[in-house]
Amino acid sequence: MTVPEASVAVELERLRGTVETGFARIDGQLALLVQRGDQTDKTLDDHEKRLDAIERNRWPLPAIAALTGVGALVVSIWQATGR
């Protein structure tokens, strides 16, 4: 090997090391993003479950309000008739 060929081989080896380092860094960043995405999915699932539970427990409130209104109407009509 002549000197220029050796220097090219050394530079190619340095370039290869730089590329491998860059790929390792990008791979680590992608793994971190995947982990954060998984955590976000778990958080969203938790929020969906909690929201569903709140909506299920909330449905009787309008029915109770309507029954109270009808009861008040019946009492006021009953009082208006003089009984």
Distance bins in CASP14 RR format, pairs under 12 A and 6 or more apart:
PFRMAT RR
TARGET T0000
AUTHOR 0000-0000-0000
RMODE 2
METHOD distances of the structure
MODEL  1
1 7 0 0 0 0 1 0 0 0 0 0 0
1 8 0 0 0 0 1 0 0 0 0 0 0
1 9 1 0 0 1 0 0 0 0 0 0 0
1 10 0 0 0 0 0 1 0 0 0 0 0
2 8 0 0 0 0 1 0 0 0 0 0 0
2 9 0 0 0 0 0 1 0 0 0 0 0
3 9 0 0 0 0 0 1 0 0 0 0 0
3 10 0 0 0 0 0 1 0 0 0 0 0
4 10 0 0 0 0 0 1 0 0 0 0 0
4 11 0 0 0 0 0 1 0 0 0 0 0
5 11 0 0 0 0 0 1 0 0 0 0 0
5 12 0 0 0 0 0 1 0 0 0 0 0
6 12 0 0 0 0 0 1 0 0 0 0 0
6 13 0 0 0 0 0 1 0 0 0 0 0
7 13 0 0 0 0 0 1 0 0 0 0 0
7 14 0 0 0 0 0 1 0 0 0 0 0
8 14 0 0 0 0 0 1 0 0 0 0 0
8 15 0 0 0 0 0 1 0 0 0 0 0
9 15 0 0 0 0 0 1 0 0 0 0 0
9 16 0 0 0 0 0 1 0 0 0 0 0
10 16 0 0 0 0 0 1 0 0 0 0 0
10 17 0 0 0 0 0 1 0 0 0 0 0
11 17 0 0 0 0 0 1 0 0 0 0 0
11 18 0 0 0 0 0 1 0 0 0 0 0
12 18 0 0 0 0 0 1 0 0 0 0 0
12 19 0 0 0 0 0 1 0 0 0 0 0
13 19 0 0 0 0 0 1 0 0 0 0 0
13 20 0 0 0 0 0 1 0 0 0 0 0
14 20 0 0 0 0 0 1 0 0 0 0 0
14 21 0 0 0 0 0 1 0 0 0 0 0
15 21 0 0 0 0 0 1 0 0 0 0 0
15 22 0 0 0 0 0 1 0 0 0 0 0
16 22 0 0 0 0 0 1 0 0 0 0 0
16 23 0 0 0 0 0 1 0 0 0 0 0
17 23 0 0 0 0 1 0 0 0 0 0 0
17 24 0 0 0 0 1 0 0 0 0 0 0
17 25 0 0 0 0 0 1 0 0 0 0 0
18 24 0 0 0 0 0 1 0 0 0 0 0
18 25 0 0 0 0 0 1 0 0 0 0 0
19 25 0 0 0 0 0 1 0 0 0 0 0
19 26 0 0 0 0 0 1 0 0 0 0 0
20 26 0 0 0 0 0 1 0 0 0 0 0
20 27 0 0 0 0 0 1 0 0 0 0 0
21 27 0 0 0 0 0 1 0 0 0 0 0
21 28 0 0 0 0 0 1 0 0 0 0 0
22 28 0 0 0 0 1 0 0 0 0 0 0
22 29 0 0 0 0 1 0 0 0 0 0 0
22 30 0 0 0 0 0 1 0 0 0 0 0
23 29 0 0 0 0 0 1 0 0 0 0 0
23 30 0 0 0 0 0 1 0 0 0 0 0
24 30 0 0 0 0 0 1 0 0 0 0 0
24 31 0 0 0 0 0 1 0 0 0 0 0
25 31 0 0 0 0 0 1 0 0 0 0 0
25 32 0 0 0 0 0 1 0 0 0 0 0
26 32 0 0 0 0 0 1 0 0 0 0 0
26 33 0 0 0 0 0 1 0 0 0 0 0
27 33 0 0 0 0 0 1 0 0 0 0 0
27 34 0 0 0 0 0 1 0 0 0 0 0
28 34 0 0 0 0 1 0 0 0 0 0 0
28 35 0 0 0 0 1 0 0 0 0 0 0
29 35 0 0 0 0 0 1 0 0 0 0 0
29 36 0 0 0 0 0 1 0 0 0 0 0
30 36 0 0 0 0 0 1 0 0 0 0 0
30 37 0 0 0 0 0 1 0 0 0 0 0
31 37 0 0 0 0 0 1 0 0 0 0 0
31 38 0 0 0 0 0 1 0 0 0 0 0
32 38 0 0 0 0 0 1 0 0 0 0 0
32 39 0 0 0 0 0 1 0 0 0 0 0
33 39 0 0 0 0 0 1 0 0 0 0 0
33 40 0 0 0 0 0 1 0 0 0 0 0
34 40 0 0 0 0 0 1 0 0 0 0 0
34 41 0 0 0 0 0 1 0 0 0 0 0
35 41 0 0 0 0 0 1 0 0 0 0 0
35 42 0 0 0 0 0 1 0 0 0 0 0
36 42 0 0 0 0 0 1 0 0 0 0 0
36 43 0 0 0 0 0 1 0 0 0 0 0
37 43 0 0 0 0 1 0 0 0 0 0 0
37 44 0 0 0 0 1 0 0 0 0 0 0
37 45 0 0 0 0 0 1 0 0 0 0 0
38 44 0 0 0 0 0 1 0 0 0 0 0
38 45 0 0 0 0 0 1 0 0 0 0 0
39 45 0 0 0 0 0 1 0 0 0 0 0
39 46 0 0 0 0 0 1 0 0 0 0 0
40 46 0 0 0 0 0 1 0 0 0 0 0
40 47 0 0 0 0 0 1 0 0 0 0 0
41 47 0 0 0 0 0 1 0 0 0 0 0
41 48 0 0 0 0 0 1 0 0 0 0 0
42 48 0 0 0 0 0 1 0 0 0 0 0
42 49 0 0 0 0 0 1 0 0 0 0 0
43 49 0 0 0 0 0 1 0 0 0 0 0
43 50 0 0 0 0 0 1 0 0 0 0 0
44 50 0 0 0 0 0 1 0 0 0 0 0
44 51 0 0 0 0 0 1 0 0 0 0 0
45 51 0 0 0 0 0 1 0 0 0 0 0
45 52 0 0 0 0 0 1 0 0 0 0 0
46 52 0 0 0 0 0 1 0 0 0 0 0
46 53 0 0 0 0 0 1 0 0 0 0 0
47 53 0 0 0 0 0 1 0 0 0 0 0
47 54 0 0 0 0 0 1 0 0 0 0 0
48 54 0 0 0 0 0 1 0 0 0 0 0
48 55 0 0 0 0 0 1 0 0 0 0 0
49 55 0 0 0 0 0 1 0 0 0 0 0
49 56 0 0 0 0 0 1 0 0 0 0 0
50 56 0 0 0 0 0 1 0 0 0 0 0
50 57 0 0 0 0 0 1 0 0 0 0 0
51 57 0 0 0 0 0 1 0 0 0 0 0
51 58 0 0 0 0 0 1 0 0 0 0 0
52 58 0 0 0 0 0 1 0 0 0 0 0
52 59 0 0 0 0 0 1 0 0 0 0 0
53 59 0 0 0 0 0 1 0 0 0 0 0
54 61 0 0 0 0 0 1 0 0 0 0 0
55 61 0 0 0 0 0 1 0 0 0 0 0
58 64 0 0 0 0 0 1 0 0 0 0 0
58 65 0 0 0 0 0 1 0 0 0 0 0
59 65 0 0 0 0 0 1 0 0 0 0 0
60 66 0 0 0 0 0 1 0 0 0 0 0
60 67 0 0 0 0 1 0 0 0 0 0 0
60 68 0 0 0 0 0 1 0 0 0 0 0
61 67 0 0 0 0 0 1 0 0 0 0 0
61 68 0 0 0 0 0 1 0 0 0 0 0
62 68 0 0 0 0 0 1 0 0 0 0 0
62 69 0 0 0 0 0 1 0 0 0 0 0
63 69 0 0 0 0 0 1 0 0 0 0 0
63 70 0 0 0 0 0 1 0 0 0 0 0
64 70 0 0 0 0 0 1 0 0 0 0 0
64 71 0 0 0 0 0 1 0 0 0 0 0
65 71 0 0 0 0 0 1 0 0 0 0 0
65 72 0 0 0 0 0 1 0 0 0 0 0
66 72 0 0 0 0 0 1 0 0 0 0 0
66 73 0 0 0 0 0 1 0 0 0 0 0
67 73 0 0 0 0 0 1 0 0 0 0 0
67 74 0 0 0 0 0 1 0 0 0 0 0
68 74 0 0 0 0 0 1 0 0 0 0 0
68 75 0 0 0 0 0 1 0 0 0 0 0
69 75 0 0 0 0 1 0 0 0 0 0 0
69 76 0 0 0 0 1 0 0 0 0 0 0
69 77 0 0 0 0 0 1 0 0 0 0 0
70 76 0 0 0 0 0 1 0 0 0 0 0
70 77 0 0 0 0 0 1 0 0 0 0 0
71 77 0 0 0 0 1 0 0 0 0 0 0
71 78 0 0 0 0 1 0 0 0 0 0 0
72 78 0 0 0 0 0 1 0 0 0 0 0
72 79 0 0 0 0 0 1 0 0 0 0 0
73 79 0 0 0 0 0 1 0 0 0 0 0
73 80 0 0 0 0 0 1 0 0 0 0 0
74 80 0 0 0 0 0 1 0 0 0 0 0
74 81 0 0 0 0 0 1 0 0 0 0 0
74 83 0 0 0 0 0 1 0 0 0 0 0
75 81 0 0 0 0 0 1 0 0 0 0 0
75 82 0 0 0 0 0 1 0 0 0 0 0
75 83 0 0 0 0 0 1 0 0 0 0 0
76 82 0 0 0 0 0 1 0 0 0 0 0
76 83 0 0 0 0 0 1 0 0 0 0 0
77 83 0 0 0 0 1 0 0 0 0 0 0
END
